[in-house]
Amino acid sequence: MSQAIIQELRSGDDASLAKFQENMQDYITMVYEQAKRSLCVEYDVLRDYPSKMFEGNDILQEVLAYSKLDNEYRNTMTAIKNGSVKETRKVKDRQKKLIEEILPGLKPAHDEAKARLQNKRNGFSYTVRPYAILNKNRWIVERSDDLCHPSGYEKRQFRAICQLQAMLMVDHVIADPEAKETLTYNQGYRAVMVELKFTKNRV
């Protein structure tokens, strides 16, 4: 802070006081932004977590995509039983396509994705709830489709998105004094803080 501002403060001028408050707010914001960037770069857990969380969600979507189609196949049985002749013909065609073409093609990828998600050693299953919590509060950075697959994880845009996501997590979880109140869904605050190793014991 310059000596000129200090002298103006001593004069007791209202305009000087307002200027001081503005400068102080700017200074606090600058220090916070610098600290946030340093934390996102130097703290490896926070730095690496967004990419792991995104990958965990992408694996989950593979599992859910197959499950959705499998449920559709099961629902065709009920539809055939209760539908009209015209509707039954249409549903049978869809059922045949599902069981002969679509589901067999997706099954290997589904089984592999499910195994990866359930493997406790890689920790992907633990990222599912934090992702859902952040997404519910609209604190997930959106990605284009090409960045939602392993081929996109090495792209510069993906790394930039992960850095933005880390900073969002600092803003809305780590540094937000009201996070305990705003992230109440599914014990959200604690779930995220445990994953970032800012507190202990999984919930």
Secondary structure, DSSP 8 states (H G I E B T S, - for coil): --HHHHHHHHTT-HHHHHHHHHHHHHHHHHHHHHHHHHHHHH-HHHHHHHHHHHHHHHHHHHHHHHHHHHHHHHHHHHHHHHS-HHHHHHHHHHHHHIIIIIHHHHHHHHHHHHHHHH-TTT-GGGGHHHHHHHHHTT-S----GGGSSGGGTTSHHHHHHHHHHHHHHIIIIIS-TTHHHH--GGGHHHHHHHHTTSS-S--
